[in-house]
Amino acid sequence: QVQLVESGGDLVQAGGSLRLSCAASRSLFSIDLMGWYRQAPGKQRELVATITSGGRINYQDFVKGRFTISRDVARNTVYLQINSLKPEDTAVYYCYAAHIGHAYWGQGTQVTVSS
């Protein structure tokens, strides 16, 4: 099993930055895939970015250079840096892990961007 705990969400003004954190309960090298999703009010949950156990990174097209996924393997933590925040980035951001055929989710962290 994998437990995920997110943090870092906040209320920020447009143009600001945030770094979200996701602490995993086991070594990142043992988790096949980790990533970040987000769900805006009234919308479906959408993928933002992923990172494999080997460190390969993939971003969705809408990220457009504003989002950066990274990890600290010593801390078993994955990060999502978001720059130049826009009101449309307002959403609950969820950490995701795929491990031995199972999917795990964190509880989510709220990001609210004011205009």
Phi, psi and omega in degrees: 000162178224125171259139183234133178231116180266157174202168174108349178293152184194174172264121182226160176277154177304139183095346181280184182227155175217152170236118178268146179238148176224109179267126180261155184272000179214170182302137178295335179291341181266355182256122187302315186210137171232155181193180178237135171241165172218153178224113177275158180304128177077006182238165178283156176293135182231147179286141177251304184199155178224159175217132182274172178299333178273359177093006178286134186246143175221138178241148170286155187300325187290347181300318172049041174081358181273341183249141176226122175263139179209177180211156173237101186292332179292331180259001183053042187232136174249141183241156170227110176269128179237121180249163178049051184301143179240155177306327180288354173277354178301123184183168166271127181258127184246137172272144185227144175221138174247122186217118179047051174079004179244151177253138180231146182230146170277181184277348180094151177224132187277128172244123179236126182245121180265147182270000000 
